[in-house]
Amino acid sequence: MPTPPPLTHRGGWAQLIVIAACVMATACATGGGVPRPRPFPGAALPPDSGAPPNPTAEQPPPAIPAGTDPPAVVTALTYRGVPYRDGGSDPSGFDCSGFVQWVFARVGVALPREVRDQYRIGTTVERNEIRTGDLVFFQTVAHGASHVGIALDGETFIHAPSARGVVRVERYTSEYWKQRYVGARRIEQPLPVSGERHRASD
């Protein structure tokens, strides 16, 4: 580096500033001209630092747990008030087994059409172990299982009753249904669709 000229009284401070600027410029050029950044408090470390991840780093929020009611029950409750129709199996009118078959089909589970066939599938459930979504069966106008509904809990069920009724919720623990109860079944997986035959009488 050339030796700077001696300072004179006039303009001496100006010359000193110019010399200092030249020295600083030479130093930056030697280092590549680009200053290396320094981490600031709280800044993330560069990817190649080899440092372990920060255990306090923000994590994605936990998944919201699904509702406790099976999809078939949620679907069934949307049809409350639909009229009973003998042989009906769609929202223009349901009979008991047509209602159950329709509801389960909406959630991807194929059930037989007739009450007696629905009573033969799934897993047998003891009366004191009935839970939401189980099928509950009753003997009404024919021997054996001739009426079916979907349990909502240990006391109530939703079904399509009688020619003068609508889809509604009732207590199967009431005296009328308690005397006619024949069993319960639990459906836990999709089942093959049986032939479309008329259901057993309600």
C-alpha angles and dihedrals in degrees: 000000000000117000109256117239116259116273118256125206093247112061092000094129091048091054091049092054092050092051092049091051091052092051092051093048091052092051093052091049091052091053093049096269094265118101115223111243119239121219115254123217110288095013118141117251117248116265094249096050093100090222118142117257117270107262090208094056113128113270127204113269116264117261115266108248117245121251118275096235116090113244091248091060093047089050094046093054091058089066098058109135097027107137124251114251124182107246091004119151105167138058092276085073138331138207116205101269093035088057093050092046092049094048095050091045089057089061095044101265117123115211131181117261102235127072093230091054093046087053091059097056134075125021126316112249125200114237094245091051099054112134138182112301098021118131114243121201134203139185109237121146098354135047113269125004109355103145131048139185140166119260117234095186139326093306113024138056139180119231146146105253134189131339090274096047142085133219104286147151119258139164112260086194089069116111094254097053095034091061091050100042114125105169151303135249132199119218111204105161141027113282130203116265113253125212116293101253130156114275126247114269119279 
